[in-house]
Amino acid sequence: MEIPDLVANASTPSFLRLTLDVGMMSESITITAQGQRREQPPVSSTALQQSRPPAPRTKAFASVTSELPTTAEPVRVGGNIRPAKLLNSPKPEYPVHLIAQGVEGTVILQSIIGTEGQVLNVQPRNSQVDPDLAKAAMDAVRQWRYEPTLLNGKPVEIVTNVTFEFRLKP
């Protein structure tokens, strides 16, 4: 991070207020079913258009104030963070009619893990996927529950990405 036009005088204490964002989580899951893959033309669905990532409702998660050093010692910045822990994650059902049709695909979802561990605002991130695969993945993720992320002992919302690979094996 660069801060343009910042001037620090060694004889005068200076303070800098920083706002830090908590990072995001990612999961990757493969769902397999017995079946024969068939070549399919790409599926385009207006319901699954690329969109902006969902923004947590609170943008500023932590304010950290640190005195700028007058010597070459490092500045301590940060907080105590405990990442979210997945407690319950039912897997999606591979739609039977898509197995019979030999349809495979990758569904990429983005959502927010709320302050109570619930999944909020599930959004597909790719549009070239069968809508029934996307629906199965979204229905499953909406049921997931987490132990929420804690920042300095307080729950905060974080963004999570989940990738589902729906694959057939002969």
N, C-alpha and C positions, 0 to 999 in steps of 0.2 A: 504494500500500500504506500502510495506517495502522498504527501501533504505539501502542496505547492505553497510557496511564500511563507513558510514557517520559520520564524527567527527565534532562536533560544539564546538567552544571555546567561552565561555561567554564573554570574553573581546574583541573578534574580530568579527565585523559584518560579517555575512555570507549570501549569497543569494542562492536561489534554484529556478531554472526555471522548471516549471511543464507544461505539455501539457495535457489539459483535453478534453475528448470527450463528445459531447452532447449525451444524451441517445436516446432511440428509442421509437416510438409510436406503439400502437396496437389498432385494431378495431375488433369487432366481430359482424357479421350480419347473421341473419337467413332468408333464402328465402323459403317460403312455397308455395305449390301448391296442388290443389285438386287431389287426386289420392290414389291408394292402393299400399303400399310398398310390394315388392317381394324380397325374399332372393336372393342375387346375389353372385356369386363367386368373390373374390377380383380381382380387375382390376390392372394389372401391365402394365405400359406404359413406353417404353424407353424414350419417350419425357418428362416424368415427374420424372426424377431421382433426388434424393437429391443432392444438390450442396451447395457450400459455400455461406454464406450470401453475398449479394452484398455489396461491400465496397464503402462508399462515395468516390468521386474522390479526395477529400481533407481530409487527415487523421487528421491533426492537426487543431483543430478549435479555440483554444484559448491558448495563452501563458500568464501565470500569474506569476509575480515575487513578492515574498514576503520576507521581511526580517525575518530571524529566530528570535524569541523573546529571550531576555536575562532574562525575568521573566516568570512566569507561565501563562501569558495571552495567549488567543487563537490567532492563526494566521488567518487573513482574506484571504480567497482564493475564487475566483469565478468571476462571471460576471453577467451581466443583461441578462436574457434569456426570450424570449417570445415564447411559443410553437406554432407549426403549428396549423392552424385552418382549418378544412374541410369546403370548400365553396360550392362545387358541387360534389355529389356522386351518380350518377345513379346506381341503383341496377341491377344486372345481371338478364337476362331472364332465367327462368328454361326451358331447352330445351324440347319441346313438345314430341319428340320421347322418351325421358328418363322418362317423366311422364307416358306415355303409357306403358313403360316397367317396371315401378315401381322402378326406380333407384334413390337412395338417396346417399348422400356423403358429405364429408367435404373437402373443398379446403383451403389450407393454402398458402398464397402468401407473398412474401417479396419483397419490392421495396425501392426505394429511393425517397424522396420528394426533388425536386431540389430547387435551390435558387430563382426560379421564381414561385414556387408553382406547377410545373408540376410533374407528376409521371414518374420516370425513371426506367429502368431495372427491369421490373416485372418478377419475377421468382417463379415458384411453389416450395413449400417446402416439399410436400408429394407426393409419387408415387402411393399409393394405392387408386386411385380415377379415376372415369371415365374421359377420356380425354375431352369429350364434356362439362362436368361440369367445368373442369379447364379452358377450352377456354372461356366459358361464363363469369366466374369470372375475368379472365385476361382482356378480352375485356372491361368489365365494369370499372375496376380499372384504366386502361389506360386513361379513360375519366375524372377521378377525378381531381379536382383542389383544391389547398390549398392556404391559406395565409401562406407564408413560415415561418419557425422558424427563429427568430432573436437572434443573440448572440452579445451583446453590440451594438445593432442597425444595425448589418450587417446580411444579409441572409446567412444561412448555410444549407448544405444538411444534412438530417437525414434519418435513416433507419426506415421503418414502416412495421409492420406485419398486414395482414388482414386475418381473418378466416371467411369463408362463410360456413354455414350449409345449405345444400339443403335438405329439409324435405317434405314428403308428408303427407297429413292428409286426412282421409276418409270423 
